[in-house]
């Protein structure tokens, strides 16, 4: 009886963008997602951040918000998932290197639907020929088109294999 032949599984196709694929000035829109009360409560449980502005309806009724608001880092985290869902990071993103100018401009409430607009600001080669840095201006928008958060990020991406 012959021994079975072992073969390597085929590599998963890469759907992400390589460093070379990003164009300066290009804007990429992510899919959209609605923030729920469950998201806010789960984030409070995960992080231990039970600040009343996120978790106490009675407290919030007396604030300018009138109800609990999403944690700023929760909104950032959701947008990270939306950026992945957009496909640009799948198999090509190596690391988040830097965040600059992260600003919370408007509150995000349960029921708000958010997405990101990512504008490519710059690209920089690295000393390694297989990696490059992409600088993006990220604007997180709600269903009204209002910018709720903004920042600039530098991310390390794979370069296209030769």
N, C-alpha and C positions, 0 to 999 in steps of 0.2 A: 504494500500500500504506500502510495506516495505521500510525503509530508505536505501539509497545506502551504501554499505560497502566501506570505504576508506582504501586503502592499500598504504604502503610506496613504492615509486619507488625503483626499484632495484639499488643498488650502481653500478656506472660505474666500469668496470674492470680496474685494475691497470696494465699498461704495463711497467711502469718504473722499474728501478733496485732499490732494497732495499740495505741498507748498506752492508748486508751480501753477496749480489750478486757480489760485486766488488772484483776482484782479484788483489793483488799487482803485478805490472809488465804487466798487461793486457793493450792492446791498443785498443781503440774504435775509429773507423773512422765514421765521420758524413756523411750525404749526402752532395752533392755539390750544389753550387748556383752561378750564374753569377751576378756580380755587374754591375748595369746599370748607365748611366748618370742620369736617373730619380732618382735612389736611392741617388746619391750624392746631387742632387739639393734638393730633399725632405728632406734629413738630414740637409742641410744648413738651409732650411726654418724652420724645427722643432726646431733646436737648436739656430738659430740666428748666427751661425758661418759661415759668408760669406767671410772668409779669401780667398784672391785671388787665392791661390794655389789650392783651391777646386772649384772655381766658375768662374774664368776669363781666357778664352782660350788665349787671346792675351798676358796677363801677363805670363801665363804658357809656351808659346812658347819660352820665353827667359830664362826659368829655366832648370835645368838638367832633369826635367820630360817631358817637351815638351807639356804637356796637363794636365788638372786638375786631381788630385788624390783624392781617397776616404779619408774621415776623418778616423783617427785611431779608434775613438770610434764607427764609423759606421761599420767598419769591425768587431770589437768586438761584436756589437749588432747583426749583421747578423749571426755570429758564435753561439751566444746564441740561436738564432732561430733554427740553424742547430742541435745544441745539443739536443734541445727539439724534433726536427723532428726525431732524431735518436732513440727516445723512452725512453731513460734512465731516463729522469726527470719526465715523465708523471705520476703524482699521488704520487711521492715519494720524490721529491726535496722539502726541506723546505726553505732553504735560501742560498744565496751566503754570505760567511763569510769574505773572505779575498782574495786579489789579491797581488801577489808579483812578482817582476822582469818583469813587463810588458814592453816589448821592441818592437819597430817598426823597423823591419830589412830591409824591402823593400816596395816601394810604391805599392798600389793597384789601378789599373786603371779601368775605365769603360770597360767592356768586359772581365775582369779577372774572372775566375771561382775559387771559394775558397771552402775549407772544413777544418775541424779540425781533428787532431789526438790527442786523449786524452789518456795519459798514467797514469795509477793509480800508484801513488808514495807511498801513505801511507793511512792507515785507523786508526782512533782513536775512542775508545768508549767515550761516554760522561757520566756525572753523571745521565742522564735520560735514562732509559732502552729502550725507544722507539725511540731514536735518535743516530746517529753516524756521525762522520766527515770523509769525503773522500778528500784526497789531490790529485790533478791531475796536471800533466804537460800538458799544452795545446800548441800545435804547429799549427798555422794557415798556410795552404799551398795554393799556387796558382796552376794553371793548369800545370805548369812546374815542380811541386814538390818542389818549393823553399819555405822556411819558410819566411812568410811575417811579422808575429807577433808571439811572444811567451810569456808565463807567467806561473806561478803556481797559482792555486786557491785552496781554501778550501771551501767545500760545505757541508751543513748539510742535511742529508738524513734521511728518516724514516727507522726504523729497521723493519724487518719482524714481523708481528703480530704473537703472539704465538697461 
